[in-house]
Amino acid sequence: METENSSTTWTSSMALPVAWLALLAFCSFYFLVRRSRRGSKGRRYAPVVGTVFHQLYHVRRLHDYHTDLSHEHKTFQLLVPTSHRQIYTCDPAVIEHILRTNFANYGKGPFNYENMRDLFGDGIFAVDGEKWRQQRKIASYDFSTRTLRDFSGSIFKRNAAKLAGIVSTNAISSEPMDIQASEVSNSQSRYPNCASIF
């Protein structure tokens, strides 16, 4: 008689957790199917191409890894164990949409602000909203077409004079020279606007 009562008690005590698990599984399945159907009606999501662990695996060639992914997919996402998604894009239409057409919808948010504040302060790369507009207005004077043209022109003239000096010295001595190995061939001479950053 006692075995019947213990098996009945065990069955009734297990019924509630089993019912909850079944309900949870049904709801999860329902929402996943509903979400996939809703996404297939025109809303496209960037393909998931890996996780943060893939980045750790490719840490020695991380930039090349991201370049390879961007050649395969113009926009893609990497899964992160937290709730924050990492979406990468090199599609000009998407970048224009984010930076020009619909900028207000792509705020950095408090999470990114807290993480970048020590490095960027309240500069244009860390803030949103009205602070961002103020920083953009200040920066627009420094990055106008005329200012950048004048600045890059002066850097080009300086680097051209350096190159002319090196070439003329080697021409007088009749020695062959390797332009790519010379001191003129650094990143600031190839890309004059890099000098404005550094």
C-alpha positions as CSV (number, residue, x, y, z in Angstrom):
1,M,0.0,0.0,0.0
2,E,2.8,2.4,0.8
3,T,4.4,1.9,-2.6
4,E,1.2,2.9,-4.3
5,N,1.1,6.2,-2.2
6,S,4.7,6.9,-2.9
7,S,4.4,6.4,-6.6
8,T,1.2,8.5,-6.7
9,T,3.0,11.3,-4.7
10,W,6.0,11.1,-7.0
11,T,3.8,11.3,-10.1
12,S,1.8,14.2,-8.8
13,S,4.9,16.1,-7.7
14,M,6.5,15.6,-11.1
15,A,3.4,16.6,-13.1
16,L,3.7,20.3,-12.4
17,P,7.4,20.7,-13.5
18,V,6.8,18.6,-16.6
19,A,3.8,20.7,-17.4
20,W,5.8,23.9,-17.1
21,L,8.6,22.5,-19.2
22,A,6.1,21.5,-21.9
23,L,4.5,24.9,-21.8
24,L,8.0,26.6,-22.1
25,A,9.0,24.4,-25.0
26,F,5.7,25.1,-26.8
27,C,6.0,28.9,-26.3
28,S,9.7,28.9,-27.4
29,F,8.8,27.0,-30.5
30,Y,5.8,29.2,-31.2
31,F,7.8,32.4,-30.9
32,L,10.7,31.1,-33.0
33,V,8.4,30.0,-35.8
34,R,6.5,33.2,-35.7
35,R,9.7,35.3,-35.7
36,S,11.1,33.3,-38.7
37,R,7.9,33.8,-40.7
38,R,7.8,37.5,-39.9
39,G,11.4,37.8,-41.0
40,S,10.7,36.0,-44.3
41,K,8.1,38.6,-45.3
42,G,10.6,41.2,-46.4
43,R,12.7,41.9,-43.3
44,R,16.2,40.6,-43.9
45,Y,18.7,40.0,-41.2
46,A,22.4,40.0,-41.6
47,P,23.7,36.4,-41.7
48,V,25.4,35.1,-38.6
49,V,29.0,34.1,-39.6
50,G,30.5,33.2,-36.3
51,T,30.8,33.9,-32.6
52,V,33.3,35.8,-30.4
53,F,35.1,32.4,-30.0
54,H,35.8,32.5,-33.8
55,Q,37.5,35.9,-33.2
56,L,39.6,34.4,-30.4
57,Y,40.5,31.5,-32.7
58,H,41.6,34.0,-35.4
59,V,43.2,36.5,-33.0
60,R,46.6,36.5,-34.8
61,R,45.0,37.5,-38.1
62,L,41.8,39.2,-36.8
63,H,41.9,42.0,-39.3
64,D,42.4,39.6,-42.2
65,Y,39.7,37.4,-40.9
66,H,37.2,40.3,-40.8
67,T,38.3,41.4,-44.3
68,D,37.7,37.8,-45.6
69,L,34.2,37.9,-44.0
70,S,33.5,41.3,-45.6
71,H,34.4,40.0,-49.0
72,E,32.0,37.1,-48.6
73,H,29.2,39.1,-46.9
74,K,28.8,42.9,-47.2
75,T,26.9,42.9,-43.8
76,F,27.2,40.2,-41.2
77,Q,26.9,39.6,-37.5
78,L,28.9,37.8,-34.9
79,L,27.1,36.3,-31.9
80,V,28.2,37.5,-28.4
81,P,27.3,35.8,-25.1
82,T,25.8,39.0,-23.8
83,S,22.7,40.6,-25.2
84,H,24.7,43.0,-27.4
85,R,24.9,42.0,-31.0
86,Q,27.9,42.9,-33.1
87,I,26.9,43.8,-36.7
88,Y,29.6,44.6,-39.2
89,T,29.1,46.2,-42.6
90,C,31.1,47.5,-45.5
91,D,28.0,48.1,-47.8
92,P,28.0,51.8,-48.8
93,A,24.2,51.9,-48.9
94,V,24.0,50.7,-45.3
95,I,26.7,53.0,-44.2
96,E,24.9,56.0,-45.8
97,H,21.7,54.9,-44.2
98,I,23.3,54.7,-40.7
99,L,25.4,57.9,-40.9
100,R,23.2,60.2,-43.0
101,T,19.7,59.1,-43.7
102,N,18.6,57.6,-40.4
103,F,21.4,58.6,-37.9
104,A,19.0,59.2,-35.0
105,N,18.0,55.5,-34.9
106,Y,21.6,54.3,-34.5
107,G,22.7,55.8,-31.2
108,K,25.7,54.6,-29.3
109,G,23.7,54.2,-26.1
110,P,24.7,54.3,-22.5
111,F,26.6,50.9,-22.7
112,N,29.0,52.2,-25.4
113,Y,29.2,55.6,-23.9
114,E,30.4,54.2,-20.5
115,N,33.0,52.0,-22.3
116,M,34.3,54.8,-24.6
117,R,34.2,57.8,-22.2
118,D,37.6,57.2,-20.8
119,L,39.2,57.1,-24.2
120,F,37.1,59.7,-26.1
121,G,35.6,61.8,-23.3
122,D,32.5,63.7,-24.5
123,G,33.8,63.8,-28.1
124,I,32.0,63.1,-31.3
125,F,32.9,59.3,-31.2
126,A,31.3,58.7,-27.8
127,V,28.2,60.9,-27.4
128,D,24.7,60.9,-28.8
129,G,21.9,63.5,-29.3
130,E,22.5,67.2,-28.7
131,K,26.1,66.7,-27.5
132,W,26.9,64.9,-30.8
133,R,25.3,67.8,-32.8
134,Q,27.5,70.3,-30.9
135,Q,30.7,68.2,-31.6
136,R,29.7,67.8,-35.2
137,K,29.2,71.5,-35.7
138,I,32.7,72.2,-34.2
139,A,34.3,69.5,-36.3
140,S,32.6,70.5,-39.5
141,Y,34.8,73.6,-39.7
142,D,38.0,71.5,-39.4
143,F,36.8,69.0,-41.9
144,S,35.4,71.2,-44.6
145,T,36.5,70.5,-48.2
146,R,38.6,73.6,-48.4
147,T,40.4,73.0,-45.1
148,L,41.2,69.4,-45.9
149,R,42.3,70.3,-49.5
150,D,44.7,73.0,-48.2
151,F,46.1,70.8,-45.4
152,S,46.6,67.7,-47.6
153,G,48.1,69.9,-50.3
154,S,50.8,71.2,-47.9
155,I,51.5,67.7,-46.7
156,F,51.8,66.5,-50.3
157,K,54.2,69.4,-51.1
158,R,56.4,68.5,-48.1
159,N,56.5,64.8,-48.9
160,A,57.1,65.5,-52.6
161,A,60.1,67.7,-51.6
162,K,61.5,64.9,-49.5
163,L,61.1,62.4,-52.3
164,A,62.7,64.7,-54.8
165,G,65.7,65.1,-52.5
166,I,66.1,61.4,-52.1
167,V,65.8,60.7,-55.8
168,S,68.2,63.5,-56.7
169,T,70.8,62.2,-54.2
170,N,70.5,58.7,-55.6
171,A,70.6,60.0,-59.2
172,I,73.9,61.9,-58.5
173,S,75.5,58.8,-56.9
174,S,74.1,56.5,-59.7
175,E,72.9,54.0,-57.1
176,P,69.7,52.1,-57.6
177,M,67.0,52.8,-55.1
178,D,64.0,51.0,-53.7
179,I,61.2,53.5,-53.4
180,Q,59.1,51.2,-51.2
181,A,61.9,50.7,-48.8
182,S,62.8,54.4,-48.5
183,E,61.8,56.5,-45.6
184,V,59.3,58.4,-47.8
185,S,57.2,55.3,-48.3
186,N,55.6,55.4,-44.8
187,S,51.8,55.5,-44.2
188,Q,51.8,59.3,-43.7
189,S,53.3,60.0,-47.2
190,R,51.0,57.5,-48.9
191,Y,47.9,58.7,-47.1
192,P,48.3,62.4,-46.4
193,N,45.2,62.7,-44.3
194,C,46.7,60.3,-41.7
195,A,49.0,63.1,-40.7
196,S,46.0,65.1,-39.6
197,I,45.0,62.4,-37.2
198,F,48.4,61.9,-35.7
